[in-house]
Amino acid sequence: MLTFKGMKHVRTGRNVKGFRSCPQAMGVSPAPRDAARLDCEEERLLAREARRLWLEDQWTRHFEAAVPPLAQSRRTKGK
C-alpha cells in the first residue's frame, strides 16, 4: 500500500499549472524552476509570433508577385 502520494499518484494534478500535491522532499523551492519554465515559454511564444509574421509577409509578397500585370494596372487606375 502506498502511503506517499506524489504528483503522479494524484490524477488531477497532472494538468494543473504549477500544481504541487506534496511538499518537496529536498526542501528546495520549485519557484525558480517554474519562473524559468515560464520565461522559456514566453520566448517560444515570441518566436512563434515572429515566425507567423514572417510567413504572412512572405505569402503577401508571393501573392502580390503572382498578380498579372494587367490586373495590377487596373487596380491602380481605380485608386
N, CA, C and O atoms as CSV, one atom per row, in Angstrom:
chain,resi,resn,atom,element,x,y,z
A,1,MET,N,N,0.834,-1.180,0.000
A,1,MET,CA,C,0.000,0.000,0.000
A,1,MET,C,C,0.878,1.242,0.000
A,1,MET,O,O,1.832,1.343,0.772
A,2,LEU,N,N,0.546,2.184,-0.873
A,2,LEU,CA,C,1.313,3.414,-0.959
A,2,LEU,C,C,0.806,4.418,0.062
A,2,LEU,O,O,-0.392,4.691,0.149
A,3,THR,N,N,1.723,4.953,0.819
A,3,THR,CA,C,1.334,5.998,1.765
A,3,THR,C,C,1.738,7.376,1.234
A,3,THR,O,O,1.164,8.394,1.621
A,4,PHE,N,N,2.720,7.392,0.354
A,4,PHE,CA,C,3.182,8.650,-0.206
A,4,PHE,C,C,2.398,8.946,-1.477
A,4,PHE,O,O,2.362,8.120,-2.389
A,5,LYS,N,N,1.780,10.102,-1.544
A,5,LYS,CA,C,1.044,10.482,-2.736
A,5,LYS,C,C,1.762,11.662,-3.388
A,5,LYS,O,O,1.782,12.773,-2.857
A,6,GLY,N,N,2.332,11.396,-4.521
A,6,GLY,CA,C,3.034,12.436,-5.268
A,6,GLY,C,C,2.162,12.957,-6.387
A,6,GLY,O,O,0.979,12.631,-6.482
A,7,MET,N,N,2.763,13.765,-7.226
A,7,MET,CA,C,2.030,14.379,-8.313
A,7,MET,C,C,1.501,13.341,-9.306
A,7,MET,O,O,0.425,13.518,-9.878
A,8,LYS,N,N,2.254,12.264,-9.508
A,8,LYS,CA,C,1.821,11.246,-10.464
A,8,LYS,C,C,0.761,10.321,-9.878
A,8,LYS,O,O,0.089,9.607,-10.622
A,9,HIS,N,N,0.602,10.324,-8.570
A,9,HIS,CA,C,-0.424,9.496,-7.951
A,9,HIS,C,C,-1.767,10.214,-7.885
A,9,HIS,O,O,-2.823,9.581,-7.868
A,10,VAL,N,N,-1.713,11.550,-7.846
A,10,VAL,CA,C,-2.940,12.331,-7.799
A,10,VAL,C,C,-3.296,12.694,-9.236
A,10,VAL,O,O,-2.636,13.538,-9.842
A,11,ARG,N,N,-4.314,12.077,-9.778
A,11,ARG,CA,C,-4.641,12.172,-11.201
A,11,ARG,C,C,-4.921,13.601,-11.665
A,11,ARG,O,O,-4.509,13.972,-12.764
A,12,THR,N,N,-5.599,14.404,-10.870
A,12,THR,CA,C,-5.952,15.745,-11.317
A,12,THR,C,C,-4.768,16.689,-11.309
A,12,THR,O,O,-4.849,17.765,-11.901
A,13,GLY,N,N,-3.689,16.335,-10.672
A,13,GLY,CA,C,-2.546,17.225,-10.580
A,13,GLY,C,C,-1.690,17.267,-11.818
A,13,GLY,O,O,-0.787,18.101,-11.888
A,14,ARG,N,N,-1.918,16.415,-12.804
A,14,ARG,CA,C,-1.053,16.370,-13.975
A,14,ARG,C,C,-1.266,17.544,-14.920
A,14,ARG,O,O,-0.334,17.955,-15.611
A,15,ASN,N,N,-2.458,18.079,-14.960
A,15,ASN,CA,C,-2.757,19.118,-15.936
A,15,ASN,C,C,-2.953,20.495,-15.332
A,15,ASN,O,O,-3.327,21.429,-16.041
A,16,VAL,N,N,-2.714,20.638,-14.063
A,16,VAL,CA,C,-2.898,21.924,-13.411
A,16,VAL,C,C,-1.556,22.637,-13.364
A,16,VAL,O,O,-0.574,22.086,-12.868
A,17,LYS,N,N,-1.511,23.863,-13.880
A,17,LYS,CA,C,-0.275,24.629,-13.963
A,17,LYS,C,C,0.283,24.926,-12.560
A,17,LYS,O,O,-0.419,25.486,-11.718
A,18,GLY,N,N,1.508,24.560,-12.322
A,18,GLY,CA,C,2.168,24.847,-11.057
A,18,GLY,C,C,1.623,24.044,-9.884
A,18,GLY,O,O,1.809,24.444,-8.735
A,19,PHE,N,N,0.955,22.923,-10.142
A,19,PHE,CA,C,0.354,22.131,-9.066
A,19,PHE,C,C,1.420,21.339,-8.316
A,19,PHE,O,O,2.284,20.708,-8.926
A,20,ARG,N,N,1.353,21.377,-7.030
A,20,ARG,CA,C,2.234,20.568,-6.189
A,20,ARG,C,C,1.350,19.869,-5.168
A,20,ARG,O,O,0.762,20.515,-4.300
A,21,SER,N,N,1.257,18.557,-5.271
A,21,SER,CA,C,0.368,17.830,-4.380
A,21,SER,C,C,1.022,17.510,-3.044
A,21,SER,O,O,0.339,17.146,-2.086
A,22,CYS,N,N,2.334,17.645,-2.978
A,22,CYS,CA,C,3.026,17.349,-1.723
A,22,CYS,C,C,4.229,18.270,-1.594
A,22,CYS,O,O,4.715,18.797,-2.595
A,23,PRO,N,N,4.714,18.471,-0.379
A,23,PRO,CA,C,5.903,19.301,-0.213
A,23,PRO,C,C,7.126,18.611,-0.834
A,23,PRO,O,O,7.168,17.385,-0.937
A,24,GLN,N,N,8.090,19.387,-1.234
A,24,GLN,CA,C,9.289,18.826,-1.841
A,24,GLN,C,C,10.102,18.069,-0.798
A,24,GLN,O,O,10.319,18.561,0.309
A,25,ALA,N,N,10.543,16.884,-1.154
A,25,ALA,CA,C,11.329,16.066,-0.234
A,25,ALA,C,C,12.693,16.684,0.009
A,25,ALA,O,O,13.276,16.494,1.076
A,26,MET,N,N,13.218,17.429,-0.978
A,26,MET,CA,C,14.553,18.005,-0.846
A,26,MET,C,C,14.536,19.311,-0.068
A,26,MET,O,O,15.583,19.777,0.380
A,27,GLY,N,N,13.395,19.888,0.094
A,27,GLY,CA,C,13.309,21.171,0.780
A,27,GLY,C,C,13.664,22.333,-0.125
A,27,GLY,O,O,13.856,23.450,0.356
A,28,VAL,N,N,13.757,22.100,-1.417
A,28,VAL,CA,C,14.102,23.147,-2.375
A,28,VAL,C,C,12.812,23.680,-2.993
A,28,VAL,O,O,11.940,22.914,-3.404
A,29,SER,N,N,12.713,24.970,-3.048
A,29,SER,CA,C,11.516,25.584,-3.615
A,29,SER,C,C,11.491,25.395,-5.133
A,29,SER,O,O,12.520,25.557,-5.790
A,30,PRO,N,N,10.335,25.056,-5.693
A,30,PRO,CA,C,10.236,24.908,-7.145
A,30,PRO,C,C,10.006,26.239,-7.866
A,30,PRO,O,O,9.913,26.267,-9.093
A,31,ALA,N,N,9.916,27.330,-7.123
A,31,ALA,CA,C,9.595,28.626,-7.723
A,31,ALA,C,C,10.598,29.065,-8.793
A,31,ALA,O,O,10.167,29.525,-9.850
A,32,PRO,N,N,11.915,28.948,-8.574
A,32,PRO,CA,C,12.847,29.372,-9.633
A,32,PRO,C,C,12.703,28.543,-10.914
A,32,PRO,O,O,12.801,29.080,-12.017
A,33,ARG,N,N,12.473,27.251,-10.766
A,33,ARG,CA,C,12.294,26.408,-11.947
A,33,ARG,C,C,11.001,26.768,-12.669
A,33,ARG,O,O,10.958,26.789,-13.899
A,34,ASP,N,N,9.954,27.050,-11.909
A,34,ASP,CA,C,8.692,27.455,-12.533
A,34,ASP,C,C,8.846,28.780,-13.273
A,34,ASP,O,O,8.309,28.954,-14.367
A,35,ALA,N,N,9.584,29.714,-12.667
A,35,ALA,CA,C,9.807,31.015,-13.306
A,35,ALA,C,C,10.624,30.841,-14.586
A,35,ALA,O,O,10.339,31.477,-15.600
A,36,ALA,N,N,11.640,29.977,-14.535
A,36,ALA,CA,C,12.458,29.727,-15.728
A,36,ALA,C,C,11.623,29.067,-16.823
A,36,ALA,O,O,11.781,29.381,-18.003
A,37,ARG,N,N,10.740,28.159,-16.434
A,37,ARG,CA,C,9.882,27.488,-17.408
A,37,ARG,C,C,8.943,28.499,-18.082
A,37,ARG,O,O,8.728,28.450,-19.293
A,38,LEU,N,N,8.393,29.407,-17.282
A,38,LEU,CA,C,7.501,30.434,-17.845
A,38,LEU,C,C,8.263,31.383,-18.769
A,38,LEU,O,O,7.744,31.786,-19.809
A,39,ASP,N,N,9.506,31.744,-18.390
A,39,ASP,CA,C,10.322,32.601,-19.250
A,39,ASP,C,C,10.597,31.916,-20.586
A,39,ASP,O,O,10.539,32.542,-21.645
A,40,CYS,N,N,10.897,30.628,-20.517
A,40,CYS,CA,C,11.155,29.863,-21.734
A,40,CYS,C,C,9.908,29.815,-22.617
A,40,CYS,O,O,10.002,29.942,-23.838
A,41,GLU,N,N,8.758,29.633,-22.006
A,41,GLU,CA,C,7.513,29.605,-22.774
A,41,GLU,C,C,7.235,30.956,-23.424
A,41,GLU,O,O,6.750,31.011,-24.554
A,42,GLU,N,N,7.537,32.045,-22.719
A,42,GLU,CA,C,7.340,33.372,-23.298
A,42,GLU,C,C,8.262,33.583,-24.494
A,42,GLU,O,O,7.852,34.164,-25.499
A,43,GLU,N,N,9.519,33.108,-24.389
A,43,GLU,CA,C,10.445,33.202,-25.521
A,43,GLU,C,C,9.925,32.403,-26.709
A,43,GLU,O,O,9.993,32.862,-27.849
A,44,ARG,N,N,9.406,31.211,-26.441
A,44,ARG,CA,C,8.856,30.389,-27.518
A,44,ARG,C,C,7.650,31.065,-28.162
A,44,ARG,O,O,7.480,31.016,-29.380
A,45,LEU,N,N,6.819,31.692,-27.342
A,45,LEU,CA,C,5.655,32.401,-27.872
A,45,LEU,C,C,6.078,33.552,-28.776
A,45,LEU,O,O,5.496,33.753,-29.842
A,46,LEU,N,N,7.093,34.313,-28.352
A,46,LEU,CA,C,7.591,35.415,-29.174
A,46,LEU,C,C,8.191,34.899,-30.475
A,46,LEU,O,O,8.018,35.515,-31.527
A,47,ALA,N,N,8.891,33.780,-30.410
A,47,ALA,CA,C,9.476,33.194,-31.617
A,47,ALA,C,C,8.379,32.731,-32.579
A,47,ALA,O,O,8.486,32.929,-33.789
A,48,ARG,N,N,7.324,32.112,-32.035
A,48,ARG,CA,C,6.219,31.670,-32.888
A,48,ARG,C,C,5.522,32.856,-33.547
A,48,ARG,O,O,5.159,32.799,-34.721
A,49,GLU,N,N,5.338,33.929,-32.784
A,49,GLU,CA,C,4.686,35.122,-33.326
A,49,GLU,C,C,5.552,35.762,-34.410
A,49,GLU,O,O,5.038,36.195,-35.441
A,50,ALA,N,N,6.868,35.822,-34.178
A,50,ALA,CA,C,7.776,36.375,-35.188
A,50,ALA,C,C,7.744,35.528,-36.461
A,50,ALA,O,O,7.745,36.068,-37.568
A,51,ARG,N,N,7.716,34.208,-36.305
A,51,ARG,CA,C,7.644,33.327,-37.483
A,51,ARG,C,C,6.311,33.512,-38.215
A,51,ARG,O,O,6.278,33.528,-39.445
A,52,ARG,N,N,5.226,33.650,-37.474
A,52,ARG,CA,C,3.919,33.853,-38.099
A,52,ARG,C,C,3.903,35.140,-38.920
A,52,ARG,O,O,3.392,35.164,-40.040
A,53,LEU,N,N,4.468,36.212,-38.355
A,53,LEU,CA,C,4.514,37.481,-39.074
A,53,LEU,C,C,5.404,37.380,-40.317
A,53,LEU,O,O,5.077,37.935,-41.365
A,54,TRP,N,N,6.533,36.667,-40.194
A,54,TRP,CA,C,7.425,36.471,-41.322
A,54,TRP,C,C,6.715,35.699,-42.436
A,54,TRP,O,O,6.790,36.080,-43.604
A,55,LEU,N,N,6.025,34.614,-42.071
A,55,LEU,CA,C,5.296,33.824,-43.062
A,55,LEU,C,C,4.194,34.647,-43.734
A,55,LEU,O,O,3.989,34.552,-44.944
A,56,GLU,N,N,3.495,35.445,-42.946
A,56,GLU,CA,C,2.450,36.294,-43.504
A,56,GLU,C,C,3.039,37.252,-44.537
A,56,GLU,O,O,2.459,37.453,-45.604
A,57,ASP,N,N,4.186,37.839,-44.218
A,57,ASP,CA,C,4.860,38.739,-45.146
A,57,ASP,C,C,5.291,37.998,-46.413
A,57,ASP,O,O,5.139,38.515,-47.520
A,58,GLN,N,N,5.827,36.789,-46.250
A,58,GLN,CA,C,6.252,36.003,-47.403
A,58,GLN,C,C,5.076,35.681,-48.323
A,58,GLN,O,O,5.182,35.801,-49.543
A,59,TRP,N,N,3.965,35.275,-47.733
A,59,TRP,CA,C,2.793,34.945,-48.546
A,59,TRP,C,C,2.226,36.187,-49.221
A,59,TRP,O,O,1.794,36.117,-50.372
A,60,THR,N,N,2.222,37.307,-48.535
A,60,THR,CA,C,1.735,38.552,-49.138
A,60,THR,C,C,2.581,38.915,-50.348
A,60,THR,O,O,2.048,39.263,-51.402
A,61,ARG,N,N,3.897,38.833,-50.199
A,61,ARG,CA,C,4.792,39.119,-51.328
A,61,ARG,C,C,4.560,38.139,-52.480
A,61,ARG,O,O,4.554,38.519,-53.651
A,62,HIS,N,N,4.373,36.882,-52.119
A,62,HIS,CA,C,4.156,35.856,-53.141
A,62,HIS,C,C,2.887,36.148,-53.942
A,62,HIS,O,O,2.897,36.085,-55.172
A,63,PHE,N,N,1.812,36.461,-53.254
A,63,PHE,CA,C,0.551,36.707,-53.953
A,63,PHE,C,C,0.582,38.015,-54.736
A,63,PHE,O,O,-0.032,38.111,-55.799
A,64,GLU,N,N,1.282,39.017,-54.230
A,64,GLU,CA,C,1.402,40.271,-54.972
A,64,GLU,C,C,2.204,40.060,-56.254
A,64,GLU,O,O,1.902,40.662,-57.285
A,65,ALA,N,N,3.222,39.207,-56.188
A,65,ALA,CA,C,4.038,38.927,-57.371
A,65,ALA,C,C,3.279,38.062,-58.375
A,65,ALA,O,O,3.575,38.098,-59.569
A,66,ALA,N,N,2.307,37.288,-57.903
A,66,ALA,CA,C,1.566,36.382,-58.774
A,66,ALA,C,C,0.435,37.078,-59.533
A,66,ALA,O,O,-0.129,36.493,-60.458
A,67,VAL,N,N,0.094,38.305,-59.164
A,67,VAL,CA,C,-0.986,39.035,-59.843
A,67,VAL,C,C,-0.491,39.443,-61.224
A,67,VAL,O,O,0.588,40.027,-61.329
A,68,PRO,N,N,-1.242,39.158,-62.290
A,68,PRO,CA,C,-0.822,39.542,-63.654
A,68,PRO,C,C,-0.685,41.057,-63.782
A,68,PRO,O,O,-1.384,41.798,-63.090
A,69,PRO,N,N,0.203,41.527,-64.653
A,69,PRO,CA,C,0.429,42.977,-64.800
A,69,PRO,C,C,-0.831,43.745,-65.204
A,69,PRO,O,O,-1.026,44.874,-64.754
A,70,LEU,N,N,-1.684,43.163,-66.037
A,70,LEU,CA,C,-2.905,43.834,-66.459
A,70,LEU,C,C,-3.814,44.104,-65.264
A,70,LEU,O,O,-4.392,45.184,-65.145
A,71,ALA,N,N,-3.935,43.124,-64.390
A,71,ALA,CA,C,-4.777,43.295,-63.200
A,71,ALA,C,C,-4.186,44.346,-62.271
A,71,ALA,O,O,-4.920,45.076,-61.605
A,72,GLN,N,N,-2.867,44.422,-62.228
A,72,GLN,CA,C,-2.238,45.429,-61.367
A,72,GLN,C,C,-2.522,46.830,-61.897
A,72,GLN,O,O,-2.793,47.743,-61.118
A,73,SER,N,N,-2.463,47.007,-63.220
A,73,SER,CA,C,-2.706,48.345,-63.765
A,73,SER,C,C,-4.168,48.752,-63.581
A,73,SER,O,O,-4.460,49.924,-63.342
A,74,ARG,N,N,-5.084,47.789,-63.692
A,74,ARG,CA,C,-6.494,48.107,-63.454
A,74,ARG,C,C,-6.738,48.471,-61.994
A,74,ARG,O,O,-7.536,49.354,-61.679
A,75,ARG,N,N,-6.027,47.763,-61.104
A,75,ARG,CA,C,-6.220,48.019,-59.679
A,75,ARG,C,C,-5.708,49.417,-59.316
A,75,ARG,O,O,-6.320,50.105,-58.500
A,76,THR,N,N,-4.588,49.842,-59.918
A,76,THR,CA,C,-4.025,51.160,-59.581
A,76,THR,C,C,-4.801,52.292,-60.234
A,76,THR,O,O,-4.827,53.401,-59.700
A,77,LYS,N,N,-5.439,52.042,-61.383
A,77,LYS,CA,C,-6.238,53.089,-62.036
A,77,LYS,C,C,-7.468,53.471,-61.194
A,77,LYS,O,O,-7.866,54.635,-61.159
A,78,GLY,N,N,-8.052,52.496,-60.531
A,78,GLY,CA,C,-9.247,52.753,-59.741
A,78,GLY,C,C,-8.987,53.555,-58.483
A,78,GLY,O,O,-9.926,54.075,-57.881
A,79,LYS,N,N,-7.745,53.666,-58.077
A,79,LYS,CA,C,-7.420,54.391,-56.831
A,79,LYS,C,C,-7.320,55.850,-57.027
A,79,LYS,O,O,-7.055,56.584,-56.074
